[in-house]
Amino acid sequence: MKLLSLSMALAFAIAVSSTAAGADGKAEYDRRAAADLVQLFQWLDRDHDRAVTRIEAEGDVNFMPRFADMDIDRNDSVSSAELARYIEQRHGLRLDEATMAAAPAESSKATPPVR
């Protein structure tokens, strides 16, 4: 009986700690996913107008599947505000304007972000 209650206490402790670790893992995933999307957005924005058109995103297997979900006004362009809204809804993170505007000029000429 004592062994059973000790086992149950240990199982409970493991369940609680793994739940906390899972929450930390989800938060880290959300941060990485949001950072990857911002970097990809900046790389795809070839003309640096703070929007990615359907033509700019065409062929990108990471951005195009999400394009319709991001393009709220259905103008075939995802603005930085639409991207910020998408990230907030999907990943629970708010992006500020400084984060969205911090695109290094060379990034559009380099290779695409690594996944």
C-alpha positions as CSV (number, residue, x, y, z in Angstrom):
1,M,0.0,0.0,0.0
2,K,2.8,2.4,0.9
3,L,4.6,1.5,-2.3
4,L,1.5,2.2,-4.3
5,S,1.0,5.6,-2.8
6,L,4.7,6.4,-3.3
7,S,4.3,5.3,-7.0
8,M,1.3,7.5,-7.4
9,A,3.0,10.5,-5.9
10,L,6.0,9.9,-8.2
11,A,3.7,9.6,-11.2
12,F,1.9,12.8,-10.3
13,A,5.2,14.7,-9.9
14,I,6.4,13.5,-13.3
15,A,3.1,14.4,-14.9
16,V,3.2,17.9,-13.4
17,S,6.8,18.5,-14.4
18,S,6.3,17.2,-17.9
19,T,3.2,19.5,-18.3
20,A,5.4,22.5,-17.3
21,A,8.1,21.3,-19.6
22,G,5.5,20.9,-22.4
23,A,4.3,24.5,-21.8
24,D,7.9,25.8,-22.0
25,G,8.4,23.7,-25.1
26,K,5.3,25.2,-26.7
27,A,6.4,28.8,-25.8
28,E,9.8,28.2,-27.3
29,Y,8.2,26.7,-30.4
30,D,6.0,29.7,-30.7
31,R,8.9,32.1,-30.4
32,R,10.9,30.2,-33.0
33,A,8.0,29.9,-35.4
34,A,7.2,33.6,-35.1
35,A,10.9,34.6,-35.6
36,D,11.1,32.3,-38.6
37,L,7.9,33.8,-40.2
38,V,9.2,37.4,-39.7
39,Q,12.6,36.4,-41.2
40,L,10.9,34.7,-44.2
41,F,8.5,37.7,-44.7
42,Q,11.5,40.0,-44.8
43,W,13.4,37.8,-47.2
44,L,10.3,37.5,-49.5
45,D,9.6,41.2,-49.5
46,R,11.9,41.8,-52.5
47,D,10.9,45.5,-53.0
48,H,11.0,46.3,-49.3
49,D,7.5,47.8,-49.3
50,R,6.7,45.9,-46.0
51,A,4.3,43.6,-47.9
52,V,4.6,40.3,-49.6
53,T,2.6,39.8,-52.7
54,R,1.3,36.5,-54.0
55,I,3.9,36.8,-56.8
56,E,6.8,37.4,-54.3
57,A,5.7,34.4,-52.2
58,E,4.9,32.1,-55.2
59,G,6.8,28.8,-54.9
60,D,7.7,29.2,-51.3
61,V,6.5,26.1,-49.6
62,N,6.7,27.6,-46.1
63,F,4.8,30.9,-46.8
64,M,2.3,30.1,-49.5
65,P,0.3,27.5,-47.6
66,R,-0.4,30.2,-45.0
67,F,-0.9,33.1,-47.5
68,A,-4.7,33.0,-47.6
69,D,-4.9,32.9,-43.8
70,M,-2.7,35.9,-43.5
71,D,-4.2,38.0,-46.4
72,I,-7.3,39.3,-44.5
73,D,-8.4,41.9,-47.0
74,R,-7.9,39.5,-49.9
75,N,-5.8,42.0,-52.0
76,D,-3.2,39.3,-52.9
77,S,-0.7,41.0,-50.6
78,V,0.3,40.2,-46.9
79,S,1.2,43.4,-45.1
80,S,3.4,43.5,-42.0
81,A,0.2,44.3,-40.0
82,E,-1.5,41.2,-41.4
83,L,1.6,39.1,-40.6
84,A,1.6,40.5,-37.0
85,R,-2.1,39.6,-36.6
86,Y,-1.5,36.1,-37.9
87,I,1.4,35.6,-35.5
88,E,-0.6,36.9,-32.6
89,Q,-3.5,34.6,-33.4
90,R,-1.5,31.5,-34.1
91,H,1.4,31.8,-31.7
92,G,0.1,34.2,-29.1
93,L,2.9,36.7,-29.6
94,R,2.6,40.4,-30.2
95,L,5.1,42.0,-32.7
96,D,6.0,45.6,-32.5
97,E,6.7,47.8,-35.5
98,A,10.4,47.8,-34.7
99,T,10.5,44.0,-35.1
100,M,8.8,44.1,-38.4
101,A,10.9,47.0,-39.8
102,A,14.2,45.5,-38.8
103,A,15.0,43.8,-42.1
104,P,18.6,44.0,-43.0
105,A,19.1,45.2,-46.6
106,E,21.4,42.3,-47.5
107,S,18.9,39.7,-46.3
108,S,16.8,39.9,-49.5
109,K,19.9,39.1,-51.6
110,A,21.1,36.2,-49.6
111,T,19.8,32.7,-49.5
112,P,16.4,32.0,-48.0
113,P,16.1,31.5,-44.3
114,V,17.0,27.9,-43.2
115,R,14.3,25.7,-41.9
